[in-house]
Amino acid sequence: MAQEDLQRSTRFDAADRVVRLGIAANLVLVAIKMSAGHFGRSEAVFADGVESACDLAVAVGTLVAMRISRAPSDSRHPYGHGRVENIAALMIGAVILATGVWIMFTSVHSIFYHARGRPAWIAVAAAAFTIVAKELLARYTLRVGHRIGSPSILALAQDHRKDALTSIATLIGAGCALLGATILDPIVAGLTALLILKTGWETFVSASHELMDSALPDEQIREVTKLAESVAGVEHVHEIKGRRSGQFMIIDLKLEMDSEMTVRHSHEVATRVKRLIFDAYPAVGDVMIHVNPHDDPDHEDLVRL
């Protein structure tokens, strides 16, 4: 149990570090891009700065969600607080969508009302710096998110990647506008908005599915089934289901065992199955096991779902 508590603490510490890094990076980028966009007269770069301000709010929200989700289970939340991360990911998706709508509106207004000018070189430099910084941050965050299996960290990584893609378009638009093609600055801002909307929609849909207890990947289900059936005493896995709760997976197993087996023996077998799954998958938070008699034609599971 002490080892499991240590793994849990390590996972949360890793998540905290990556979120704090994201907050610090976004603080710097907000200052750079909004200043460069304003003084450099680039609508695309300024919009990129506003987007980073939204990213900053998202990162702070993610950090708060991570702190809440690590609270142990209690009488009101017997399954823990992991779903807070899914809610945070849902909110991140909504913020990204709202940002995309806002940038799209401002870019269309500039195109049709000709409210644009030639940007300065500082705006182009800010976009180039953002590309490098955000891509490095996205790769690091994705790696940590996949390692600890955190939906909110993975959503945060997608937010960083979206910002890097946005800045590529911003660099092209601001650079061309610097050379005289000023209409490209708001056009690129509009194309950026489309990328933002796509990322926001994917993040929102993914979080929604997990809140609705979407199934674990088929490959994971097959691997867990194989592990369970490898334990002596397990005749067959009658049924297996799994869902996510924040960083953790919860697995429900129905195992078929010899109908003449004692309760004590079947409990020992179930415990070995559970331990084997815990050892193989650190991201599994709990395994719920139900024992059925093997080859009993009169047995029938009572289910309402």
C-alpha positions as CSV (number, residue, x, y, z in Angstrom):
1,M,0.0,0.0,0.0
2,A,2.9,2.4,0.8
3,Q,4.3,1.7,-2.7
4,E,0.9,2.5,-4.3
5,D,0.7,5.7,-2.3
6,L,4.2,6.7,-3.5
7,Q,3.2,6.1,-7.1
8,R,0.1,8.2,-6.7
9,S,2.1,11.0,-5.2
10,T,4.7,10.8,-7.9
11,R,2.1,11.0,-10.6
12,F,0.5,14.1,-9.1
13,D,3.9,15.8,-8.5
14,A,4.7,15.2,-12.2
15,A,1.4,16.8,-13.2
16,D,1.9,19.8,-10.9
17,R,5.4,20.4,-12.4
18,V,4.1,20.4,-16.0
19,V,1.2,22.7,-15.2
20,R,3.4,25.2,-13.3
21,L,5.8,25.2,-16.3
22,G,2.9,25.9,-18.6
23,I,1.7,28.8,-16.4
24,A,5.2,30.4,-16.3
25,A,5.6,30.0,-20.1
26,N,2.2,31.5,-20.8
27,L,2.9,34.5,-18.5
28,V,6.0,35.3,-20.5
29,L,4.3,34.7,-23.9
30,V,1.3,36.8,-23.0
31,A,3.5,39.8,-22.2
32,I,5.7,39.3,-25.3
33,K,2.9,38.7,-27.9
34,M,0.4,41.3,-26.7
35,S,3.1,43.9,-26.5
36,A,4.6,43.0,-29.8
37,G,1.1,42.8,-31.4
38,H,0.1,46.2,-30.1
39,F,3.3,48.2,-30.7
40,G,4.1,46.2,-33.8
41,R,0.6,46.8,-35.3
42,S,-0.2,43.2,-36.0
43,E,-3.7,42.0,-35.4
44,A,-2.6,38.3,-35.9
45,V,0.1,38.6,-33.2
46,F,-2.1,40.5,-30.8
47,A,-4.9,37.9,-31.2
48,D,-2.2,35.2,-30.6
49,G,-1.4,37.0,-27.3
50,V,-5.1,37.1,-26.3
51,E,-5.1,33.3,-27.0
52,S,-2.1,32.8,-24.7
53,A,-4.0,34.8,-22.0
54,C,-6.8,32.2,-22.4
55,D,-4.1,29.5,-22.2
56,L,-2.9,31.0,-18.9
57,A,-6.4,30.8,-17.5
58,V,-6.7,27.2,-18.7
59,A,-3.4,26.3,-17.0
60,V,-4.4,27.8,-13.7
61,G,-7.7,26.0,-13.9
62,T,-5.9,22.7,-14.6
63,L,-3.7,23.2,-11.6
64,V,-6.6,23.8,-9.4
65,A,-8.4,20.7,-10.8
66,M,-5.3,18.6,-10.2
67,R,-5.1,19.7,-6.6
68,I,-8.8,18.8,-6.0
69,S,-8.5,15.5,-7.8
70,R,-5.8,14.2,-5.5
71,A,-8.0,14.4,-2.5
72,P,-8.8,10.9,-1.1
73,S,-12.3,9.4,-1.3
74,D,-14.8,10.4,1.3
75,S,-18.4,9.6,2.3
76,R,-19.8,12.0,-0.4
77,H,-17.3,10.9,-3.1
78,P,-16.6,7.2,-2.5
79,Y,-15.0,6.8,-5.9
80,G,-12.6,9.7,-5.3
81,H,-12.3,13.1,-7.0
82,G,-10.7,12.1,-10.3
83,R,-13.6,13.3,-12.4
84,V,-12.6,16.9,-11.5
85,E,-9.9,16.4,-14.2
86,N,-12.5,15.5,-16.8
87,I,-14.5,18.5,-15.9
88,A,-11.4,20.7,-16.2
89,A,-10.7,19.2,-19.7
90,L,-14.3,20.0,-20.7
91,M,-13.9,23.6,-19.5
92,I,-10.6,23.8,-21.4
93,G,-12.3,22.8,-24.6
94,A,-15.0,25.4,-24.0
95,V,-12.4,28.1,-23.5
96,I,-10.5,27.1,-26.6
97,L,-13.8,27.2,-28.6
98,A,-14.7,30.6,-27.3
99,T,-11.2,31.9,-28.1
100,G,-11.6,30.7,-31.7
101,V,-15.0,32.4,-32.1
102,W,-13.6,35.7,-30.8
103,I,-10.5,35.7,-33.1
104,M,-12.7,34.7,-36.1
105,F,-15.0,37.6,-35.4
106,T,-12.2,40.2,-35.1
107,S,-10.4,38.9,-38.3
108,V,-13.6,39.0,-40.4
109,H,-14.3,42.6,-39.1
110,S,-10.8,43.7,-40.2
111,I,-11.0,42.1,-43.6
112,F,-14.4,43.7,-44.5
113,Y,-13.8,47.1,-42.8
114,H,-10.2,47.4,-43.9
115,A,-9.0,48.1,-40.3
116,R,-5.4,47.0,-40.8
117,G,-1.9,48.4,-41.2
118,R,1.6,47.2,-41.9
119,P,3.1,45.4,-38.9
120,A,6.7,46.0,-37.5
121,W,9.5,43.4,-37.4
122,I,9.0,42.9,-33.6
123,A,5.6,41.3,-34.3
124,V,7.3,38.8,-36.7
125,A,10.0,38.0,-34.1
126,A,7.5,37.4,-31.4
127,A,5.6,34.9,-33.6
128,A,8.8,33.0,-34.4
129,F,9.8,32.8,-30.7
130,T,6.4,31.5,-29.8
131,I,6.6,28.6,-32.3
132,V,9.7,27.2,-30.8
133,A,8.7,27.7,-27.2
134,K,5.2,26.3,-27.5
135,E,6.2,23.3,-29.6
136,L,8.9,22.3,-27.0
137,L,6.3,22.8,-24.2
138,A,3.7,20.7,-26.1
139,R,6.1,17.8,-26.6
140,Y,7.1,17.7,-22.9
141,T,3.5,18.1,-21.7
142,L,2.3,15.3,-24.0
143,R,5.0,13.0,-22.8
144,V,4.1,13.5,-19.2
145,G,0.4,13.3,-19.9
146,H,0.7,10.0,-21.6
147,R,3.0,8.6,-18.9
148,I,0.6,9.5,-16.1
149,G,-2.6,9.1,-18.1
150,S,-4.0,12.5,-17.1
151,P,-6.9,13.8,-19.4
152,S,-6.4,17.4,-18.2
153,I,-2.7,17.3,-18.8
154,L,-3.3,15.8,-22.3
155,A,-5.8,18.6,-23.0
156,L,-3.3,21.1,-21.8
157,A,-0.7,19.7,-24.2
158,Q,-3.2,20.0,-27.1
159,D,-3.6,23.6,-26.0
160,H,0.1,24.2,-26.3
161,R,0.3,22.4,-29.7
162,K,-2.6,24.5,-30.9
163,D,-0.7,27.7,-29.9
164,A,2.4,26.5,-31.8
165,L,0.3,25.9,-34.9
166,T,-1.4,29.2,-34.5
167,S,2.0,31.0,-34.3
168,I,3.2,29.4,-37.6
169,A,0.2,30.9,-39.4
170,T,0.8,34.1,-37.5
171,L,4.4,34.2,-38.6
172,I,3.4,33.8,-42.2
173,G,0.7,36.4,-42.1
174,A,2.7,39.0,-40.1
175,G,5.8,38.4,-42.3
176,C,3.8,38.8,-45.6
177,A,2.1,41.9,-44.2
178,L,5.4,43.3,-43.2
179,L,6.4,43.1,-46.9
180,G,3.3,44.9,-47.9
181,A,0.5,42.3,-48.2
182,T,-1.4,43.7,-45.2
183,I,-4.6,41.8,-45.9
184,L,-2.8,38.6,-45.1
185,D,-2.5,39.5,-41.4
186,P,-6.3,39.3,-40.6
187,I,-6.7,36.4,-43.1
188,V,-4.2,34.4,-41.2
189,A,-5.9,35.4,-37.9
190,G,-9.1,33.9,-39.4
191,L,-7.3,30.7,-40.5
192,T,-5.8,30.5,-37.0
193,A,-9.3,30.7,-35.5
194,L,-10.3,27.6,-37.6
195,L,-7.4,25.6,-36.1
196,I,-8.3,26.8,-32.6
197,L,-12.0,25.8,-33.1
198,K,-10.9,22.3,-34.3
199,T,-8.6,21.8,-31.3
200,G,-11.3,23.0,-28.9
201,W,-14.0,20.8,-30.4
202,E,-11.8,17.7,-30.2
203,T,-10.8,18.4,-26.5
204,F,-14.5,19.1,-25.6
205,V,-15.7,15.9,-27.2
206,S,-13.0,13.8,-25.7
207,A,-13.7,15.1,-22.2
208,S,-17.5,14.6,-22.7
209,H,-17.0,11.0,-23.7
210,E,-15.0,10.3,-20.6
211,L,-17.6,12.0,-18.3
212,M,-20.1,9.6,-19.9
213,D,-17.9,6.6,-19.0
214,S,-16.7,5.7,-22.5
215,A,-15.1,2.3,-22.8
216,L,-11.3,1.8,-22.5
217,P,-9.4,0.9,-25.7
218,D,-10.1,-2.6,-27.0
219,E,-6.4,-3.5,-26.8
220,Q,-6.3,-2.6,-23.1
221,I,-9.4,-4.7,-22.5
222,R,-7.8,-7.7,-24.2
223,E,-4.5,-7.4,-22.3
224,V,-6.3,-7.2,-18.9
225,T,-8.5,-10.2,-19.9
226,K,-5.4,-12.2,-20.8
227,L,-3.8,-11.3,-17.4
228,A,-6.8,-12.3,-15.5
229,E,-7.2,-15.7,-17.3
230,S,-3.5,-16.4,-16.7
231,V,-4.1,-16.8,-12.9
232,A,-4.6,-20.3,-11.7
233,G,-8.2,-20.8,-10.6
234,V,-9.7,-18.5,-13.2
235,E,-11.6,-20.5,-15.7
236,H,-12.8,-17.7,-17.9
237,V,-13.4,-13.9,-17.9
238,H,-17.2,-13.7,-18.2
239,E,-17.3,-10.0,-18.7
240,I,-14.9,-7.0,-18.5
241,K,-15.7,-3.3,-18.5
242,G,-13.5,-0.3,-17.8
243,R,-13.8,3.5,-17.6
244,R,-11.6,6.4,-16.7
245,S,-11.8,8.7,-13.6
246,G,-9.2,11.4,-14.0
247,Q,-5.8,9.9,-14.2
248,F,-7.0,6.5,-13.1
249,M,-8.8,3.6,-14.8
250,I,-11.5,1.6,-12.9
251,I,-12.0,-2.0,-14.2
252,D,-15.0,-4.2,-13.5
253,L,-14.4,-8.0,-13.9
254,K,-16.7,-11.0,-13.8
255,L,-14.6,-14.1,-13.3
256,E,-15.8,-17.7,-13.7
257,M,-14.4,-20.1,-11.2
258,D,-15.1,-23.7,-10.1
259,S,-18.5,-23.8,-8.5
260,E,-17.2,-26.1,-5.8
261,M,-14.4,-23.6,-4.8
262,T,-14.7,-22.2,-1.2
263,V,-15.4,-18.5,-0.7
264,R,-11.9,-18.1,0.9
265,H,-10.2,-19.7,-2.1
266,S,-12.1,-17.7,-4.6
267,H,-11.3,-14.5,-2.7
268,E,-7.6,-15.4,-2.8
269,V,-7.7,-16.0,-6.5
270,A,-9.5,-12.7,-7.1
271,T,-6.9,-10.9,-4.9
272,R,-4.1,-12.4,-7.1
273,V,-5.9,-11.2,-10.2
274,K,-6.2,-7.7,-8.8
275,R,-2.6,-7.6,-7.7
276,L,-1.4,-8.7,-11.1
277,I,-3.4,-6.0,-12.8
278,F,-2.2,-3.3,-10.4
279,D,1.5,-4.4,-11.0
280,A,1.0,-4.3,-14.8
281,Y,-1.0,-1.0,-14.9
282,P,0.0,1.8,-12.4
283,A,-2.8,3.9,-13.9
284,V,-5.5,1.4,-12.6
285,G,-7.1,2.9,-9.5
286,D,-9.4,0.0,-8.6
287,V,-10.5,-3.4,-9.9
288,M,-14.0,-4.5,-9.0
289,I,-14.3,-8.4,-9.2
290,H,-17.4,-10.5,-9.2
291,V,-17.2,-14.3,-9.1
292,N,-19.5,-16.5,-11.2
293,P,-19.8,-20.3,-11.1
294,H,-18.1,-21.9,-14.2
295,D,-20.3,-23.9,-16.6
296,D,-23.5,-23.4,-14.6
297,P,-26.4,-23.4,-17.0
298,D,-28.8,-22.0,-14.4
299,H,-26.6,-19.0,-13.7
300,E,-28.0,-15.6,-14.9
301,D,-26.5,-12.2,-14.3
302,L,-29.0,-9.6,-13.0
303,V,-28.3,-6.3,-14.9
304,R,-30.5,-3.3,-15.6
305,L,-28.1,-1.2,-17.6
